[in-house]
Amino acid sequence: MIIPFRISILFLLALIISACSTTNVSQKLLNKIDVNLEKNYQIKSGYLIAVYNLTDTKAECLYAKDFCRIINDDAYAQNFLTKFNSRYANRLNIINQQAMIKIQKLQKLLFELNNKYKFLSRTELRTASHILYDNQPGNIFLAIDGHHQIIYLHELSRLDQILQHLPLLVPILNPKITSNYGMRKHPITKRRSFHYGLDLVGHKSAPIYATATGVVSKISRVGSYGNMIEITHRHKFTTRFAHLNKIYVKEGELVIRGQKIGLQGNSGNTKGEHLHFEVLLNDQQLNPLGFVAHSLKN
């Protein structure tokens, strides 16, 4: 088939292009956190502590509120490491417990979405279903390849291999929803029509972030969408980000979840600055709120 072959080629090209890309600061900062936590505290897959905010026992959102800042700004990344050293280095039991809680919430969301849209392979479904829950009370370590790993952090890393490719991260920090997916009165034509995305507003020229790891498959600067980025993900998902002011990525570039890809704007057919965000599966628009609502909690 032509489409799957094209997507495969895009991913292969992205691996080559991203090797010399200067835009992917996010991967470098994520690696910095991972290496630091493993070197200084012997914590493997430590980057997940920053991704899922595993040091906060009161957090309701699945992703950390500052996750996007942490992997796009070295000052935020360093502040995370400093805070971890002063408060949580000797409290690994908290991280283990929070990882278990996140796994349960993430499984629930993943299974709900898969029951509705049927995108997981049998292998992925089996992996997501068989998460370790039978460790002995008080035992937070597991021997993996001769190393001690925090049990539920290790299990979360297995689950995250699936989740990082799904559009579950809200693309703008602390946004206000100004128009939902579905029928509405168009703000310009004043006629009732179907709105195939979610309109979000952040602060002026707010950064826009990739909602999942994928490959930039299209950049457009004309038409009603204005400056638009389209990213192709696994499982035949696609995300679109329209009306941008600036674009920081190129076609064929590999981007990771949480990476800054542009700035909010008012290009194209719009009455004011905002982000028009779409989630597609097999080229059919879905309600984005079903994927990112968890990230809009306080």
C-alpha positions in Angstrom: 0.0 0.0 0.0 1.2 3.5 -0.8 0.4 5.3 2.5 2.1 2.9 4.9 5.1 2.8 2.6 5.3 6.6 2.5 5.0 6.8 6.3 7.9 4.2 6.7 10.1 6.3 4.4 9.3 9.4 6.4 10.4 7.8 9.6 13.6 6.5 8.0 14.4 10.0 6.6 13.6 11.6 9.9 16.3 9.5 11.7 18.9 10.8 9.2 17.7 14.5 9.3 17.3 14.6 13.0 20.9 13.5 13.5 22.0 16.9 12.3 19.0 19.0 13.4 19.5 21.9 15.7 15.9 22.2 16.6 15.7 19.0 18.8 16.9 20.6 22.0 14.2 18.6 23.7 15.8 15.2 23.2 19.2 16.5 24.5 17.6 17.9 27.7 15.6 14.7 28.2 18.8 12.7 27.8 20.5 15.0 30.3 18.0 14.3 33.0 18.1 10.5 32.2 21.9 10.3 32.4 22.1 12.5 35.5 19.6 10.4 37.5 21.2 7.1 36.4 24.7 8.3 37.2 24.0 10.0 40.5 21.1 7.9 41.9 21.3 4.7 39.9 17.7 5.3 38.6 17.1 3.9 35.2 14.4 5.4 33.0 14.6 8.4 35.3 13.3 10.8 32.6 9.8 9.4 33.3 9.9 11.2 36.7 9.9 14.5 34.8 7.4 13.3 32.2 4.8 12.1 34.6 5.6 14.3 37.7 6.2 11.2 39.9 7.4 13.4 42.8 4.0 15.0 43.3 1.5 13.0 45.3 -1.3 15.5 44.6 -1.0 15.9 40.8 -4.2 15.1 38.9 -2.9 15.5 35.3 -1.2 12.5 33.8 1.6 14.5 32.4 3.7 17.0 34.5 2.5 20.6 34.1 6.1 21.7 33.6 7.2 18.8 31.4 7.2 20.8 28.1 9.3 23.6 29.8 11.7 21.1 31.3 12.6 19.6 28.0 12.8 22.9 26.0 14.6 25.1 28.5 17.9 24.2 30.1 17.1 26.4 33.2 13.9 24.4 33.9 15.8 21.1 33.3 18.5 22.1 35.8 15.9 23.3 38.3 14.2 19.9 38.1 17.5 18.1 38.9 18.3 20.5 41.7 14.9 20.1 43.2 15.1 16.3 42.9 18.4 16.2 44.7 17.2 18.3 47.6 13.8 16.7 48.1 13.4 13.3 46.6 16.8 11.5 46.1 16.2 9.5 49.3 12.5 9.0 48.9 12.4 6.5 46.1 9.4 4.8 47.7 7.3 7.9 46.7 8.4 7.6 43.1 7.6 3.9 43.0 4.1 4.5 44.5 3.3 7.4 42.1 4.5 5.3 39.1 2.1 2.6 40.1 -0.8 5.1 40.3 0.2 6.6 37.0 0.2 3.2 35.4 -3.3 2.5 36.5 -4.6 5.8 35.2 -2.7 5.5 31.9 -3.9 1.9 31.4 -7.5 3.1 31.9 -7.2 5.9 29.3 -5.4 3.7 26.8 -7.9 0.9 27.0 -10.8 3.3 26.7 -9.3 4.9 23.6 -8.4 1.5 22.1 -11.9 0.1 22.8 -13.3 3.0 20.8 -10.8 3.3 18.0 -9.0 -0.2 17.8 -5.5 1.0 17.0 -3.3 -1.2 19.2 -1.7 -4.3 17.9 -2.2 -7.6 19.7 1.4 -7.4 21.0 0.9 -3.9 22.3 -2.4 -4.8 23.9 -0.7 -7.7 25.6 2.2 -5.6 26.8 -0.1 -2.9 28.2 -2.3 -5.5 29.9 0.5 -7.4 31.6 2.0 -4.8 34.0 3.7 -6.2 37.1 1.5 -5.8 40.2 2.7 -8.8 42.3 5.8 -7.3 44.1 6.2 -7.9 47.8 5.2 -5.0 50.2 8.1 -2.8 50.9 10.2 -4.1 48.0 10.7 -1.3 45.5 13.5 -2.7 43.5 13.7 -5.3 40.7 16.8 -7.0 39.3 16.9 -6.3 35.5 20.0 -7.3 33.6 22.1 -7.3 36.7 20.9 -3.8 37.8 18.4 -2.8 40.5 15.5 -0.9 39.0 12.5 0.7 40.7 9.8 -1.8 39.9 6.9 0.4 38.8 9.2 2.9 37.0 10.5 0.0 35.0 6.9 -1.1 34.2 5.9 2.5 33.4 8.8 2.6 30.9 7.3 -0.4 29.1 3.9 1.3 28.9 5.5 4.6 27.8 6.9 2.9 24.7 3.4 2.9 23.5 2.0 6.1 25.0 4.8 8.4 23.8 3.5 7.9 20.2 -0.2 8.7 21.0 -1.4 12.4 20.9 -2.2 12.6 24.7 -0.3 15.8 25.6 -2.1 19.1 25.4 -0.2 21.2 22.8 -0.3 24.5 24.7 0.2 25.3 28.4 -2.8 26.2 30.5 -5.1 26.9 27.5 -8.6 28.1 27.4 -11.0 26.2 25.1 -12.7 28.7 22.8 -14.4 26.3 20.4 -15.0 22.6 20.8 -15.2 19.8 18.2 -18.6 19.5 16.6 -21.3 21.8 15.2 -21.0 25.5 15.8 -21.7 28.9 14.4 -18.6 29.9 12.4 -17.0 33.0 13.9 -16.5 34.6 10.5 -19.2 33.3 8.1 -21.8 33.2 11.0 -23.2 30.0 9.4 -23.5 26.7 11.3 -20.9 24.2 10.2 -18.9 21.3 11.7 -15.7 22.2 13.5 -13.2 19.4 13.1 -10.8 20.4 15.8 -10.3 22.1 19.1 -9.5 25.8 19.4 -7.2 26.6 22.3 -5.9 29.9 23.5 -2.8 30.5 25.6 -0.9 33.7 26.4 0.2 35.9 23.5 2.5 34.0 21.1 2.4 30.9 23.4 4.7 28.0 22.5 3.1 25.1 20.7 4.3 21.6 21.6 4.1 18.2 19.8 1.5 16.1 21.5 3.3 12.9 20.7 6.5 11.6 19.1 6.3 11.5 15.3 7.5 12.9 12.0 6.7 16.2 10.5 4.8 15.2 7.3 3.6 18.5 6.1 4.3 22.3 6.5 1.8 24.6 4.9 1.7 28.5 4.9 -1.4 29.2 2.8 -5.1 28.6 2.9 -7.6 28.8 5.8 -5.3 27.0 8.2 -2.6 29.6 7.7 0.8 28.5 9.0 0.1 24.8 9.7 2.2 21.8 10.9 1.1 18.2 10.3 2.8 15.4 12.3 2.4 11.7 11.4 2.5 9.3 14.4 2.4 5.5 14.8 -0.9 3.6 14.6 -1.9 5.9 11.7 -2.5 8.9 13.9 -1.9 12.4 12.6 -2.0 15.7 14.4 -2.5 19.2 12.9 -1.6 22.6 14.4 -3.0 25.6 12.5 -3.0 29.4 12.6 0.6 29.5 13.8 2.7 32.7 14.1 6.1 30.8 13.7 7.1 27.3 12.8 10.3 25.8 14.2 10.4 22.4 12.4 10.8 21.1 8.9 9.2 18.5 6.8 10.8 15.1 7.5 12.0 16.1 10.9 11.6 13.7 13.8 10.0 15.4 16.8 9.5 14.1 20.3 6.6 14.4 22.6 6.7 17.9 24.3 9.1 19.4 21.8 8.4 23.1 20.9 7.3 23.2 17.2 5.9 26.7 16.8 4.2 29.7 18.3 0.5 30.5 18.6 -0.7 33.0 16.0 -3.6 34.2 13.9 -2.5 33.3 10.4 -5.1 32.1 7.9 -8.9 32.3 8.3 -9.3 33.5 11.9 -10.6 36.4 14.0 -8.0 36.3 16.7 -4.8 34.5 18.0 -5.4 30.9 18.9 -4.4 27.3 18.0 -6.6 25.1 16.0 -5.7 21.5 16.9 -6.8 18.3 15.2 -6.4 14.6 15.8 -6.9 12.2 12.9 -6.9 8.4 12.7 -6.7 6.9 9.2 -7.3 10.5 7.8 -10.5 10.9 9.7 -10.8 13.7 12.3 -11.6 12.7 15.9 -12.6 14.7 18.9 -9.2 15.8 20.3 -10.8 16.3 23.8 -11.0 12.6 24.2 -7.2 12.4 24.0 -6.1 15.5 26.0 -8.9 16.2 28.5 -6.8 14.7 31.3 -4.1 17.4 30.7 -6.7 20.1 31.1 -7.3 19.3 34.7 -6.1 21.7 37.4 
